[in-house]
Amino acid sequence: MTVKQLIETLSEMDLDLEVYVHGYEGGYNDVVLLEPIMVCKNYHTEWYYGKHEDITQTIKSAADLSAYQMTKGIVIQ
């Protein structure tokens, strides 16, 4: 999802709705942070990881990372 798509979706909703994120083991938490990051897309193949990874958390060399698409993103926490 892009910021544009997010804005379009949110613009159709009640402006007084509260926004939450999933809790660690269940339930929901308040959003406390919007954080810009650089993402290495489709980095993980294991089902228990998210597909993408913050480039600062990758363990591969710069040469190995050249096979991946890099993009700017936002994490909502």
Kinemage of the C-alpha trace (Angstrom):
@kinemage 1
@onewidth
@group {chain A} dominant
@subgroup {mainchain}
@vectorlist {calphas} color= white
{ca met a 1} P 0.000 0.000 0.000
{ca thr a 2} L 1.252 3.461 -0.816
{ca val a 3} L 0.695 6.645 1.197
{ca lys a 4} L -1.624 7.802 -1.597
{ca gln a 5} L -3.725 4.630 -1.313
{ca leu a 6} L -3.764 4.935 2.481
{ca ile a 7} L -4.944 8.552 2.311
{ca glu a 8} L -7.651 7.652 -0.216
{ca thr a 9} L -8.884 4.811 1.993
{ca leu a 10} L -8.776 6.884 5.169
{ca ser a 11} L -10.523 9.839 3.493
{ca glu a 12} L -13.623 7.662 3.096
{ca met a 13} L -13.790 6.927 6.842
{ca asp a 14} L -15.171 8.781 9.833
{ca leu a 15} L -12.444 11.250 10.889
{ca asp a 16} L -13.128 10.521 14.566
{ca leu a 17} L -12.317 6.802 14.325
{ca glu a 18} L -9.353 5.753 16.443
{ca val a 19} L -6.422 3.871 14.869
{ca tyr a 20} L -4.816 0.805 16.454
{ca val a 21} L -2.086 -1.712 15.697
{ca his a 22} L -2.038 -5.415 16.579
{ca gly a 23} L -0.629 -6.307 19.984
{ca tyr a 24} L 2.286 -8.717 20.260
{ca glu a 25} L 0.291 -11.821 21.231
{ca gly a 26} L -3.227 -10.508 20.720
{ca gly a 27} L -5.399 -7.505 21.362
{ca tyr a 28} L -4.634 -4.033 20.039
{ca asn a 29} L -2.417 -1.077 20.979
{ca asp a 30} L -2.550 2.638 20.242
{ca val a 31} L -0.434 3.950 17.369
{ca val a 32} L 2.540 5.718 18.937
{ca leu a 33} L 4.918 6.245 16.031
{ca leu a 34} L 5.151 6.694 12.270
{ca glu a 35} L 8.712 5.842 11.305
{ca pro a 36} L 10.310 6.248 7.875
{ca ile a 37} L 12.578 3.328 6.902
{ca met a 38} L 14.468 1.880 3.936
{ca val a 39} L 13.106 -1.568 3.116
{ca cys a 40} L 14.642 -4.560 1.397
{ca lys a 41} L 11.592 -6.091 -0.317
{ca asn a 42} L 10.888 -9.832 -0.275
{ca tyr a 43} L 13.905 -10.467 1.951
{ca his a 44} L 12.476 -13.284 4.068
{ca thr a 45} L 11.064 -16.550 2.804
{ca glu a 46} L 10.258 -18.122 6.175
{ca trp a 47} L 6.514 -17.999 6.959
{ca tyr a 48} L 7.090 -16.693 10.484
{ca tyr a 49} L 8.850 -13.497 9.343
{ca gly a 50} L 7.283 -10.580 7.545
{ca lys a 51} L 8.232 -10.586 3.843
{ca his a 52} L 10.247 -7.366 3.958
{ca glu a 53} L 13.115 -6.177 6.180
{ca asp a 54} L 14.537 -2.855 7.345
{ca ile a 55} L 17.788 -2.526 5.410
{ca thr a 56} L 19.677 -1.862 8.656
{ca gln a 57} L 18.574 -5.285 9.936
{ca thr a 58} L 19.762 -7.318 6.944
{ca ile a 59} L 22.673 -9.697 7.372
{ca lys a 60} L 23.721 -9.942 3.742
{ca ser a 61} L 26.560 -8.016 2.145
{ca ala a 62} L 25.923 -5.031 -0.137
{ca ala a 63} L 26.685 -7.226 -3.162
{ca asp a 64} L 24.113 -9.817 -2.076
{ca leu a 65} L 21.519 -7.104 -1.441
{ca ser a 66} L 21.776 -5.916 -5.055
{ca ala a 67} L 19.427 -8.779 -5.987
{ca tyr a 68} L 16.655 -7.193 -3.896
{ca gln a 69} L 14.420 -4.221 -4.582
{ca met a 70} L 14.999 -1.403 -2.106
{ca thr a 71} L 12.295 1.120 -1.322
{ca lys a 72} L 11.412 3.841 1.150
{ca gly a 73} L 8.535 3.102 3.449
{ca ile a 74} L 6.737 3.984 6.652
{ca val a 75} L 6.216 1.720 9.634
{ca ile a 76} L 3.177 2.396 11.799
{ca gln a 77} L 3.739 1.316 15.390
